[in-house]
Amino acid sequence: MDSIRLRAKAIFPSVMLTVLSMVQALALELLWTRAVESPVAWAMNWTAVIFWLQLVAVLLGLLQIWLFYISIVIRLVWVPSIFDSVIPFGLGLVEFALVELTQPGMMVAWLCTVALLGGSTIASGQWIFLRARREAENREFFDAVSPATRQDLVPVGGASLIVFALAILIAITGEQPAITTAAVLGVIASVAYQSNSTRDFWNRSVREAGDGPVGAERDV
């Protein structure tokens, strides 16, 4: 049984990254097709500006998801579950829906999908962290990182709630240029915040390895 666990921990990260890379490639292809084939993209109006901002937000989101998971796989080992094996497919479905909704008139559904994708990514990552903390191979990292608390998840949860609130506001008022532009810029800012957290995790995992405790950072 121990040999199976060891083999699963050794092989699964490569399998997960392979599947995730294919899903991300398909999502990027769909995003490229959406960008070059949409007549909205080449119109000289504010709708086109919002459309391009949405494309930027989706692209940054896809890159952030890839960096988030590759950072986890490089640094941590854990015994995978069936749920782990379907994470890339679940994320892929939400990503494909997000790309499909990147068009005028779908801002409410687009924002709701953004919130769903962000929340799902963090939740699945936390699921991995909880089980990785049990493995002795990860002790060097987790000895310097406190377990995440509800308070640590407030920024992520708050960002999702804000996105949902903006979706409700747009559903009530309609797709007003000022409100929709602010909403998409808010999404970009949220992705940038998460990217900064991923960068910090990467630095602790790779460049600061072996330097001893680096503070009381949280899992996420």
VENPE-V478453 format. One record per backbone hydrogen bond with DSSP energy under -0.5 kcal/mol. NH is the residue of the N-H (numbers start at 1). CO is the residue of the C=O. E is the energy in kcal/mol with one decimal. If there is no record, write none. Layout:
[[NH:CO:E] [NH:CO:E]]
//
This chain:
[[5:1:-2.1] [6:2:-2.5] [7:3:-2.2] [8:4:-2.6] [9:5:-2.5] [10:6:-1.8] [11:7:-2.5] [12:8:-2.3] [13:9:-0.5] [14:11:-0.7] [15:11:-1.7] [16:12:-3.1] [17:13:-2.4] [18:14:-2.1] [19:15:-2.4] [20:16:-2.7] [21:17:-2.5] [22:18:-1.7] [23:19:-2.3] [24:20:-2.8] [25:21:-2.2] [26:22:-2.1] [27:23:-2.3] [28:24:-2.5] [29:25:-2.2] [30:26:-2.4] [31:27:-2.2] [32:28:-2.6] [33:29:-2.4] [34:30:-2.4] [35:31:-2.1] [36:32:-2.4] [37:33:-2.0] [38:34:-1.2] [41:38:-0.8] [42:39:-0.7] [43:40:-1.5] [45:43:-1.3] [49:45:-1.2] [50:46:-2.3] [51:47:-2.3] [52:48:-2.5] [53:49:-2.1] [54:50:-2.3] [55:51:-2.1] [56:52:-2.3] [57:53:-2.5] [58:54:-2.7] [59:55:-2.6] [60:56:-2.7] [61:57:-2.1] [62:58:-2.4] [63:59:-2.2] [64:60:-2.4] [65:61:-2.3] [66:62:-2.0] [67:63:-2.6] [68:64:-2.6] [69:65:-2.1] [70:66:-2.4] [71:67:-2.0] [72:68:-1.6] [73:69:-2.5] [74:70:-2.1] [75:71:-1.7] [76:72:-2.9] [80:78:-0.7] [85:81:-1.2] [86:82:-0.8] [86:83:-1.0] [87:83:-0.7] [87:84:-0.7] [88:84:-0.5] [90:86:-2.5] [91:87:-2.7] [92:88:-2.1] [93:89:-2.3] [94:90:-1.7] [95:91:-2.7] [96:92:-2.9] [97:93:-2.0] [98:94:-2.2] [99:95:-2.3] [100:96:-2.4] [101:97:-1.8] [102:99:-1.3] [103:101:-2.0] [106:103:-1.5] [110:106:-2.6] [111:107:-2.7] [112:108:-2.1] [113:109:-2.1] [114:110:-2.2] [115:111:-2.3] [116:112:-2.1] [117:113:-2.7] [118:114:-2.6] [119:115:-2.5] [120:116:-2.4] [121:117:-2.2] [122:118:-2.1] [123:119:-2.4] [124:120:-2.5] [125:121:-2.1] [126:122:-2.6] [127:123:-2.0] [128:124:-1.7] [129:125:-2.4] [130:126:-2.4] [131:127:-1.2] [132:128:-2.6] [133:129:-1.9] [134:131:-0.9] [135:132:-1.4] [138:135:-1.4] [139:136:-1.7] [141:138:-0.6] [142:138:-2.4] [143:139:-2.4] [144:141:-1.3] [145:142:-0.7] [146:217:-1.6] [153:149:-1.0] [154:151:-1.0] [157:153:-2.8] [158:154:-3.6] [159:155:-2.1] [160:156:-2.0] [161:157:-2.2] [162:158:-2.4] [163:159:-2.2] [164:160:-2.3] [165:161:-2.6] [166:162:-2.4] [167:163:-2.1] [168:164:-2.2] [169:165:-2.5] [170:166:-2.6] [171:167:-2.1] [172:168:-1.6] [173:169:-2.8] [174:170:-2.6] [176:174:-2.3] [180:176:-2.8] [181:177:-2.4] [182:178:-2.1] [183:179:-2.3] [184:180:-2.4] [185:181:-2.5] [186:182:-2.1] [187:183:-1.8] [188:184:-2.2] [189:185:-2.4] [190:186:-2.2] [191:187:-2.4] [192:188:-2.2] [193:189:-2.0] [194:190:-2.2] [195:191:-2.4] [196:192:-1.9] [197:193:-1.7] [198:194:-2.3] [199:195:-2.4] [200:196:-2.1] [201:197:-2.1] [202:198:-2.5] [203:199:-2.6] [204:200:-2.3] [205:201:-2.0] [206:202:-2.5] [207:202:-0.5] [208:203:-2.2] [209:206:-0.8] [211:208:-2.0] [217:144:-0.6] [219:146:-0.6]]
//
